[in-house]
Amino acid sequence: MQAKRHFTRSYFCMFVVALTACATVLLTHGSSAEDQPKFDRAQTIIVNLNKMQGCAGWWLLQDIKSAQTMTHDLGKAHFQLQEADHTYAKLRGHPDDKFLTVVLMKVEKCQQDRAQLEEDLHDTFDQLRTTIKDVLLADDDLRKKKAH
C-alpha cells in the first residue's frame, strides 16, 4: 500500500508542477501581448504569411518534409533497381551486363533534382522570414516618419 500511495503522490506533484508552469506561461504571454504594439490589417497580412497553418511558410515547410520523404523513397527505388538489374543479369548468364542503366540514370537525375528542390525550398523559406521582418521594420520606419 505504501508503494501505491507514493506513486499517487508523485503524480500529484507532477500535476502541480505542470499546472504552475502553465499558469506562469499564460501570465507571461498575457503581459507581453499587451506590451507589443498592435498590427494594422496590412501588417497582419504580412505577419500571417509565416505564422498560421495554411499560409505560405507552412506550405513551404510541408514541401520540405515531402522532399525529405522523397529522398528516402528514391533511395529505395534506386537500390531495388540495382539489385534487380544485377540479379537479372546473373540469371541470364551475363553478370557484367547492365539492362536497367537508362532507368537507373533517370532515378539518379531525380535524386539530384530533388536535392536541388529541397535546397531551393529552404532558401525560399529563409528568404520569406527575412523579407517579412524587413517589410515590417520598413513599415515601422515609414509610420514613424509620417508621425513626425
N, C-alpha and C positions, 0 to 999 in steps of 0.2 A: 504494500500500500504506500510505503514511503516513496518508492521509485515513481509511482504514478502521480503522487502529489507534486514531486519535484518537477516532473515532466510538464504538468499543467502550469506551475509557477513560471517555468522558463518561457512557455508560450505566452503567458500573460505579460511577462517583462518585455518580450519581443514586440508584442502588440502595443504596449505603452510607448516604447521607444519609436516604433513606426508612426504612431499617432502623433507624437510630439514632433517628429521630423516633418510630417505632412503639414501640421499646423504652422511650423516655422517657415516652410516653403510658401504656404499660402499668404502668410503675413508679409513676407519679404516681397513676393510678387505684387501684392496689393499696393504696397507703398511705392515700389519702383514704377508701377504703371501710372501713378499719379504724378511722379516726378518727370516722366518723359513727356515731351510735347506731343500734342495731338496732330495726326496727319490729316491733311485735307484729302479730298477724293482722288486727285491726281497722284499724290504721293502714295496713297493706299494701293492704288492700282500697281504702281511700280514695286512696292514692297511685297505685295502678294504674288509677284512673279516667281518668288523663291520660297514662300512660306507655307503654302497650302497644298493639300493633296489635289492633283488635277491641274496644277499650274505648270508653267514651262520648266522650271527647275525640277519638279517632281518627275515629269516625263523624261527629262534627260537622265535622271538617276535610274529610272526604270529601264531605259535603253542601255545604260552602262551595265546593269545587272544582267540584262538579256545577252549582251555581248560576252560577258564572262561565262554565262551558261553555254553560249555558242562555242567558246574555246574548248570546253570540256567535250561537247558533242562532236565537234570537228576532229578533235584528237582521237576519239573513239572510232569514228568513221575511217580516219586515215590508218589507224592500226589494223582495223578489220580488213581493209582493202589490201594492205601489205601482206597480212597473213594469208588471205585468200589467194592472192597472186602467187605467193611462194608455194603454198600447198598445191594449187592447180598445176603450176609448172613442174613441181616434183612428181605429181601423179601422172603427168603426161610424158615424163621422161626427159624433160628439158629444164633441169633445176636452175640453170643460169638465165633463162629467158624471163622477160617481164611482159605480161599480157595486159596489165591494167595501168600501164605507165601514164597514159593520157588522163585517166580519171584521177590518179594519184597527184599528177601535176595540177589539175584543176582544184582538188581539195587543198593542196598546199597554197595555191593562189588565194583561195577563200580564207585560209588561216591568216595570210599576210594582210589581206584586205580587212579582215575582222580586227586585227591588231591596230591597223591604221584608224579604223572607225572608232574603236574604243578610245584611242588617244585623242581623236578629234572631239569625241563626246566629253571627255574630261576637260579639254581646253575650253570647249563651249560653256560648260557648267562653271568653270572658274571665271571665264570672261563675264558671264551673266552676273555672278556675285559681285565682281569688281565694278561692273557697269552700274548695277543698282546702287551701290554705295556712292559712286561718282555722281550719278544723277541726283540723288538725294542731297549730297553735300553741295552741289552746284545750285540746287533749288533753294537750299537754306541761305546760301550767299546772296542769291538773287532777291529773296524775300527781305533780307537784312538791308540790302542797298535801297530797295523801294521804301523801306520803313524810314530811312534817314532822309 
